[in-house]
Amino acid sequence: MDYFQGTVDYVISPDLRDNVNVSIALQRPLIVKGEPGTGKTLLAHAIAKGLNKPFYIWNIKSTTKAKEGLYVYDTVQRLNDARFGEGDVSDIKQYIKLGKLGEAFDADEQVVLLIDEIDKADIEFPNDLLNELDEMSFYIPETKQTIKAKTRPIVIITSNSEKELPDPFLRRCIFHYIEFPDEELMRSIVKVHYPDIEAKLLHEALRKFYWIRQFDTLRKKPSTSELIDWLQALIVGGISQKKLEKELPFVGALLKKKEDIDTLDKTGKGHYAYNNSQRTRDVY
């Protein structure tokens, strides 16, 4: 059995690593939840890279239907061909295009399939995939053809908890909630991106970062990805640890809501290295 241990550019906790490997061993989809910016989507990329397997991604939108992941029958193109005499319209197979789930089933080798942000779709969407994910096959009535997985794909499903997933669907999956990294783990994550960052600067930046995250009234707490962007801004801007102790420069890289910046202003702590006109430009 393939065993995932992480990659050099994806720091993984022991619990998450174990659940990934349980999912692979039991051949069940892994549902990953966690607040935005905790690396849910990047996990699937890392698994594909770490196990050296092809990677497929099915990005879910509010309008996505389960059948689209299996196949699409292009009736419009067939009608146009019939009207204008292009191609053999009796050959329906040429108008059948496999979706990402269908491609993963049809692949000659095991692949990693990411179903990203499943909770964006209609509430019935997960239930519509129950049989296909269980049996790893589906039927195309237009061609009377059954597509069955040659090797069962490694399926990673992410959710931002916008909607509750149905119990029958959850029973067929392994579940993991990615807790927000503590300071020690976050330090390791940062070192992957900035191995040469000055230790005192990193210490002070993390102190400020977790201080900001403590405010429960924030509409959008800064995530890991925003910390990485902020650190890059500090490095490029030549901000020293001593200056960071007194100021909070480039706060627009961390906070993306005016109300959240106002929350910090009301604390009376720190000095922010931007003026009112910069706030208008930097915060959306």
Sequence and secondary structure as in RCSB ss.txt:
>XXXX:A:sequence
MDYFQGTVDYVISPDLRDNVNVSIALQRPLIVKGEPGTGKTLLAHAIAKGLNKPFYIWNIKSTTKAKEGLYVYDT
VQRLNDARFGEGDVSDIKQYIKLGKLGEAFDADEQVVLLIDEIDKADIEFPNDLLNELDEMSFYIPETKQTIKAK
TRPIVIITSNSEKELPDPFLRRCIFHYIEFPDEELMRSIVKVHYPDIEAKLLHEALRKFYWIRQFDTLRKKPSTS
ELIDWLQALIVGGISQKKLEKELPFVGALLKKKEDIDTLDKTGKGHYAYNNSQRTRDVY
>XXXX:A:secstr
      BTTB   HHHHHHHHHHHHHT  EEEE STTSSHHHHHHHHHHHHT  EEEEE  TT  HHHHHEEE H
HHHHHHHHHT S TT GGGGEEE HHHHHHH SS  EEEEETGGGS TTTTGGGHHHHHHTEEEETTTTEEEE S
S  EEEEEE SSS   HHHHTTSEEEE     HHHHHHHHHHH TT  HHHHHHHHHHHHHHHT TT SS   HH
HHHHHHHHHHHTT  HHHHHHB TTGGGT   HHHHHHHHHHT SB S  HHHHHHH  
